[in-house]
Amino acid sequence: MKLQLAVMAAWVVATATLAPVADAHAGGPKENVSCVPVRVDVNRVHQRCTETYTDEFGNVYEAEYWIDEYGNPYLRSE
């Protein structure tokens, strides 16, 4: 349980660092999220999501996380 809480905390911090700051001009930061279903067992399908964020300086950041069959996000340890 402690490991799951630590993973969730890390995911929240990683997502918070990618959150765009309020910006009024149209050429500001851009964010793209794509999720692909992955069969992890016979009757279990999880989603592998990749979030790409480009800040106002053109730097590109990428984060990966997974969503289980119940909709809970997690970081996969491989």
C-alpha positions as CSV (number, residue, x, y, z in Angstrom):
1,M,0.0,0.0,0.0
2,K,2.8,2.4,0.8
3,L,4.4,1.7,-2.6
4,Q,1.1,2.5,-4.3
5,L,0.8,5.8,-2.4
6,A,4.4,6.6,-3.3
7,V,3.7,5.9,-7.0
8,M,0.6,8.0,-6.9
9,A,2.4,10.9,-5.3
10,A,5.2,10.7,-7.9
11,W,2.5,10.7,-10.7
12,V,0.8,13.7,-9.2
13,V,4.1,15.6,-9.0
14,A,5.1,14.6,-12.5
15,T,1.7,15.7,-13.9
16,A,1.8,18.9,-11.9
17,T,5.2,19.9,-13.4
18,L,3.7,19.4,-16.9
19,A,0.6,21.5,-16.2
20,P,0.6,24.6,-18.4
21,V,0.6,28.0,-16.7
22,A,-2.3,30.2,-17.6
23,D,-1.4,31.9,-20.9
24,A,-3.4,34.3,-22.9
25,H,-1.7,34.2,-26.3
26,A,-2.5,31.5,-28.9
27,G,1.1,30.5,-29.5
28,G,1.6,29.3,-25.9
29,P,2.2,25.8,-24.5
30,K,0.7,22.8,-26.2
31,E,-0.3,19.4,-24.7
32,N,-1.1,16.1,-26.3
33,V,-2.3,12.9,-24.6
34,S,-2.6,9.6,-26.4
35,C,-3.7,6.3,-24.8
36,V,-3.4,2.9,-26.4
37,P,-5.2,-0.2,-25.0
38,V,-2.8,-3.1,-24.0
39,R,-4.0,-6.6,-23.1
40,V,-2.2,-7.6,-19.9
41,D,-4.1,-10.8,-19.3
42,V,-6.9,-12.8,-20.9
43,N,-9.7,-10.6,-19.6
44,R,-7.7,-7.5,-18.5
45,V,-7.0,-4.5,-20.7
46,H,-5.0,-1.6,-19.4
47,Q,-4.2,1.7,-21.2
48,R,-0.7,3.0,-21.8
49,C,-0.9,6.8,-22.0
50,T,1.8,9.1,-23.3
51,E,1.5,12.8,-22.5
52,T,3.6,15.2,-24.5
53,Y,3.9,18.8,-23.5
54,T,5.7,21.6,-25.3
55,D,6.4,24.8,-23.2
56,E,6.5,28.3,-24.5
57,F,10.3,28.0,-25.2
58,G,9.8,25.0,-27.5
59,N,11.1,22.4,-25.0
60,V,9.3,19.1,-25.3
61,Y,8.5,17.0,-22.2
62,E,7.1,13.5,-22.3
63,A,5.5,11.4,-19.5
64,E,4.2,7.9,-19.6
65,Y,1.6,6.4,-17.2
66,W,-0.8,3.5,-17.3
67,I,-4.5,3.2,-16.4
68,D,-5.9,-0.1,-15.1
69,E,-9.3,-1.7,-15.8
70,Y,-10.9,0.3,-13.0
71,G,-9.6,3.7,-14.3
72,N,-6.8,4.1,-11.7
73,P,-3.6,5.6,-13.0
74,Y,-0.3,4.1,-12.1
75,L,3.4,4.1,-13.1
76,R,4.6,0.8,-14.3
77,S,7.9,-0.5,-12.9
78,E,9.8,-2.5,-15.5
